[in-house]
């Protein structure tokens, strides 16, 4: 009988064999999904564990992405203050601004004359009447330079400052970027934290799926022994368990995506209320479509990986007696 089956298979054309290959895979994938449906409680508990495990590094990734958005918006608002030599004329300062304006690293310029600087200092300091007794204006003229987007980072702004201080009219320049460097260091720390936690949770997901598949193999031990007795191949026996692991990963990834969206919706209102106090607005970003696909692919791969190691280890120990 088996020889007749193998003979009939050998007579199939290559296209027919390819079609039958995919048909068998689809049948076993649907059968493994049905097996999960027949055990809803244990399956949902495993998927929930996977969803929560995958949602934590995904949530940290969303946090890092939003932090980078805030950093870029704050970094682009950084300004370089150039203090002009006291003896420079207005024409010399205008020539300086004309030269700086053509710098590709510069986005905007703003000039504050000595008289304007004195008036601003009077308003902000509260010593307006005392300053009227001064014989001369001690404050220098200032040119405020806003770097372009490419030079808005701490390193780029510092490089631009060094270049601007070479101008002969400039006495010295000042760039307050310590807060920006601290913020960037926090973002870098968050990125490394995401990678470390993601690595640990990836291992946890693989172990959880591997243990779940091991229990499924033990529960179907008698069935596997019978299949080996009738001549079923190792690939045929292990394929449903591999698809089960993939389904665990896919559904766990969907649950992680739902958890992330709920978390973003919950925090968005609180963030809007906080930024409203500063007359600012920022909408929290969630996972993009590309990141969602990456999450689903990673989850399905982890499901397959955990199942593969468990199947290869435990199926070899089951032999018909």
VMD Tcl script that draws the C-alpha trace (Angstrom):
set ca {
  {0.00 0.00 0.00}
  {2.81 2.40 0.97}
  {4.60 1.58 -2.27}
  {1.47 2.48 -4.21}
  {1.24 5.82 -2.35}
  {4.88 6.63 -2.99}
  {4.46 5.62 -6.61}
  {1.44 7.87 -7.04}
  {3.37 10.75 -5.45}
  {6.32 10.22 -7.75}
  {4.02 10.47 -10.74}
  {2.90 13.96 -9.68}
  {4.49 16.81 -11.64}
  {6.73 19.30 -9.85}
  {3.97 21.93 -9.75}
  {1.62 19.40 -8.14}
  {4.21 18.52 -5.51}
  {4.72 22.18 -4.68}
  {0.97 22.70 -4.38}
  {0.59 19.65 -2.14}
  {3.49 20.85 0.00}
  {1.72 24.15 0.73}
  {-1.65 22.41 1.16}
  {-0.22 20.10 3.83}
  {1.36 23.05 5.64}
  {-1.90 25.01 5.58}
  {-3.82 21.98 6.85}
  {-1.44 21.45 9.75}
  {-1.38 25.18 10.57}
  {-5.18 25.26 10.77}
  {-5.20 22.03 12.76}
  {-2.77 23.49 15.31}
  {-4.95 26.61 15.58}
  {-7.96 24.38 16.20}
  {-6.02 22.58 18.93}
  {-5.50 25.93 20.68}
  {-9.20 26.68 20.33}
  {-10.08 23.39 22.04}
  {-7.99 24.42 25.07}
  {-8.97 28.09 25.42}
  {-8.07 28.69 29.08}
  {-4.48 27.42 29.00}
  {-3.91 28.89 25.53}
  {-5.15 32.35 26.53}
  {-3.06 32.34 29.70}
  {0.08 31.52 27.71}
  {-0.74 34.16 25.09}
  {-1.39 36.75 27.81}
  {2.01 36.05 29.37}
  {3.65 36.45 25.98}
  {1.69 39.65 25.25}
  {2.73 41.27 28.52}
  {6.34 40.15 28.07}
  {6.51 41.60 24.55}
  {4.66 44.79 25.50}
  {7.30 45.91 28.02}
  {10.21 46.38 25.55}
  {7.73 47.73 22.99}
  {6.47 50.28 25.54}
  {10.05 51.34 26.29}
  {10.65 51.71 22.56}
  {7.62 54.01 22.32}
  {8.98 55.99 25.29}
  {12.37 56.37 23.62}
  {10.77 57.46 20.34}
  {8.74 60.15 22.08}
  {11.76 61.26 24.10}
  {13.76 61.65 20.88}
  {10.94 63.79 19.45}
  {11.06 66.05 22.50}
  {14.86 66.23 22.32}
  {14.77 67.28 18.67}
  {12.19 70.00 19.36}
  {14.18 71.38 22.28}
  {17.51 71.01 20.56}
  {16.36 73.03 17.54}
  {15.48 75.90 19.91}
  {19.04 76.16 21.31}
  {20.80 79.46 20.60}
  {24.42 80.55 20.52}
  {25.15 83.95 22.05}
  {28.00 85.87 20.40}
  {29.26 88.83 22.45}
  {30.72 91.56 20.24}
  {33.88 93.53 21.02}
  {33.05 96.85 22.62}
  {34.87 98.97 20.05}
  {33.07 97.55 16.99}
  {30.86 99.86 14.96}
  {27.34 99.08 13.79}
  {28.59 98.67 10.21}
  {31.19 96.14 11.36}
  {28.49 94.19 13.21}
  {26.25 94.21 10.13}
  {29.14 92.85 8.05}
  {29.59 90.10 10.63}
  {25.90 89.17 10.43}
  {26.08 89.12 6.63}
  {28.95 86.65 6.75}
  {27.31 84.44 9.35}
  {24.00 84.42 7.47}
  {25.56 82.47 4.58}
  {26.84 79.71 6.89}
  {25.03 76.46 6.02}
  {25.02 75.59 9.73}
  {22.99 78.69 10.64}
  {19.21 78.85 10.53}
  {18.35 82.27 12.02}
  {20.07 85.39 13.36}
  {18.90 88.01 15.84}
  {20.79 91.13 16.78}
  {20.51 92.79 20.21}
  {22.21 96.16 20.37}
  {23.84 97.52 23.51}
  {20.87 99.84 24.15}
  {18.38 96.98 23.73}
  {20.44 94.78 26.03}
  {20.42 97.50 28.68}
  {16.65 97.96 28.43}
  {16.04 94.20 28.72}
  {18.35 94.03 31.72}
  {16.47 96.87 33.41}
  {13.14 95.11 32.93}
  {14.37 91.71 34.08}
  {16.64 92.74 36.95}
  {14.48 95.38 38.63}
  {17.46 97.73 39.01}
  {16.25 100.21 36.42}
  {16.71 103.35 38.54}
  {20.14 102.30 39.78}
  {21.36 101.67 36.24}
  {20.45 105.24 35.27}
  {23.34 106.48 37.42}
  {25.93 104.63 35.35}
  {28.22 106.81 33.22}
  {28.19 104.36 30.28}
  {26.46 101.20 29.12}
  {28.54 98.21 30.37}
  {26.65 95.63 28.31}
  {28.00 94.44 24.94}
  {26.03 93.93 21.75}
  {24.93 90.34 21.22}
  {24.18 88.29 18.11}
  {21.92 85.29 18.76}
  {22.52 82.43 16.33}
  {20.05 79.56 15.91}
  {21.75 76.46 14.44}
  {20.14 74.58 11.60}
  {18.47 71.24 12.21}
  {21.59 69.26 11.31}
  {23.65 71.22 13.85}
  {21.07 71.41 16.63}
  {22.62 68.53 18.55}
  {25.11 69.17 21.35}
  {28.13 68.14 19.26}
  {26.96 70.07 16.19}
  {26.21 73.25 18.16}
  {29.61 73.10 19.86}
  {31.32 72.71 16.48}
  {29.42 75.74 15.16}
  {30.37 77.75 18.26}
  {34.08 77.05 17.70}
  {33.72 78.22 14.12}
  {31.86 81.42 15.02}
  {34.41 82.38 17.68}
  {37.03 82.67 14.93}
  {35.29 85.80 13.62}
  {37.34 88.93 14.49}
  {34.35 90.93 15.75}
  {33.40 88.25 18.31}
  {34.84 88.64 21.80}
  {33.57 85.24 22.96}
  {30.58 82.98 22.51}
  {28.38 81.09 24.92}
  {26.35 77.95 24.38}
  {24.25 76.56 27.19}
  {24.10 72.92 26.15}
  {24.76 71.15 29.43}
  {21.02 70.46 29.88}
  {20.82 69.19 26.30}
  {23.77 66.85 26.84}
  {22.15 65.51 30.02}
  {18.88 64.95 28.17}
  {20.69 63.16 25.35}
  {22.50 60.99 27.90}
  {19.15 60.02 29.43}
  {17.80 59.08 25.98}
  {20.92 56.97 25.28}
  {20.48 55.25 28.65}
  {16.86 54.48 27.78}
  {17.93 52.98 24.45}
  {20.43 50.68 26.12}
  {17.84 49.78 28.77}
  {15.40 48.81 26.03}
  {17.98 46.50 24.45}
  {18.89 44.87 27.78}
  {15.28 44.31 28.87}
  {14.30 43.15 25.39}
  {17.07 40.53 25.44}
  {15.92 39.20 28.82}
  {12.26 39.11 27.80}
  {13.09 37.45 24.49}
  {14.75 34.66 26.47}
  {11.69 34.49 28.76}
  {9.33 34.21 25.77}
  {11.39 31.40 24.26}
  {11.43 29.52 27.56}
  {7.68 29.97 28.15}
  {6.79 28.72 24.67}
  {9.28 25.88 24.92}
  {7.80 24.70 28.22}
  {4.24 24.98 26.85}
  {5.15 22.88 23.81}
  {6.87 20.34 26.06}
  {3.64 19.89 28.01}
  {1.73 19.51 24.73}
  {4.17 16.82 23.58}
  {3.84 14.93 26.84}
  {0.05 15.08 26.60}
  {0.16 13.56 23.10}
  {2.86 11.01 23.82}
  {0.70 8.01 22.95}
  {-0.40 9.61 19.68}
  {3.21 10.33 18.74}
  {4.22 6.72 19.45}
  {1.46 5.46 17.16}
  {2.50 7.88 14.41}
  {6.07 6.65 14.63}
  {4.86 3.03 14.47}
  {3.03 3.64 11.19}
  {6.11 5.30 9.69}
  {5.44 9.02 10.09}
  {8.53 11.17 9.56}
  {10.02 13.44 12.20}
  {9.15 16.49 10.08}
  {5.51 15.45 9.84}
  {5.24 14.87 13.59}
  {6.96 18.08 14.70}
  {5.28 20.40 12.18}
  {2.00 20.92 14.16}
  {3.97 21.80 17.30}
  {6.04 24.34 15.36}
  {2.88 25.95 14.01}
  {1.46 26.01 17.54}
  {4.49 28.00 18.69}
  {4.08 30.40 15.76}
  {0.40 30.94 16.64}
  {1.38 31.63 20.25}
  {3.86 34.24 19.07}
  {1.52 35.91 16.55}
  {-1.42 36.23 18.96}
  {0.94 37.30 21.76}
  {2.30 40.03 19.46}
  {-1.24 41.25 18.72}
  {-1.98 41.39 22.46}
  {1.25 43.38 22.99}
  {0.18 45.86 20.30}
  {-3.22 46.29 21.95}
  {-1.58 46.86 25.34}
  {0.72 49.52 23.85}
  {-2.20 51.37 22.21}
  {-4.20 51.36 25.45}
  {-1.16 52.63 27.36}
  {-0.56 55.44 24.84}
  {-4.22 56.52 24.96}
  {-4.10 56.53 28.75}
  {-0.92 58.62 28.95}
  {-1.77 60.97 26.07}
  {-4.47 62.80 28.02}
  {-2.16 63.26 31.02}
  {0.62 64.53 28.74}
  {-1.74 66.98 27.01}
  {-2.81 68.34 30.40}
  {0.82 68.79 31.48}
  {1.90 70.50 28.24}
  {-1.19 72.74 28.37}
  {0.29 74.40 31.45}
  {3.29 75.43 29.32}
  {1.19 76.45 26.30}
  {2.67 73.66 24.28}
  {1.26 70.66 22.48}
  {2.69 67.26 21.71}
  {0.86 64.12 20.70}
  {2.33 60.84 21.83}
  {3.44 58.55 19.05}
  {2.58 54.88 19.10}
  {4.10 52.01 17.14}
  {4.20 52.69 13.41}
  {2.98 50.14 10.87}
  {6.56 49.10 10.14}
  {7.29 48.65 13.85}
  {4.07 46.64 14.22}
  {5.16 44.30 11.42}
  {8.58 43.96 13.05}
  {6.93 43.11 16.36}
  {4.73 40.47 14.72}
  {7.66 38.93 12.86}
  {9.77 38.88 16.02}
  {6.95 37.32 18.04}
  {6.29 34.60 15.44}
  {10.01 33.86 15.16}
  {10.36 33.55 18.93}
  {7.36 31.22 18.98}
  {8.90 29.06 16.29}
  {12.31 29.12 18.01}
  {10.96 28.05 21.40}
  {8.90 25.29 19.77}
  {11.81 24.08 17.68}
  {14.17 23.61 20.61}
  {11.48 21.89 22.68}
  {10.39 19.60 19.84}
  {13.92 18.58 18.87}
  {14.73 17.76 22.48}
  {11.63 15.83 23.52}
  {10.50 14.06 20.36}
  {13.74 12.07 20.25}
  {12.98 10.68 23.71}
  {9.63 9.28 22.58}
  {10.00 5.91 20.91}
  {7.28 3.26 20.47}
  {7.62 0.27 22.82}
}
mol new
graphics top color blue
foreach p $ca { graphics top sphere $p radius 0.5 }
foreach p [lrange $ca 0 end-1] q [lrange $ca 1 end] { graphics top cylinder $p $q radius 0.2 }
display resetview
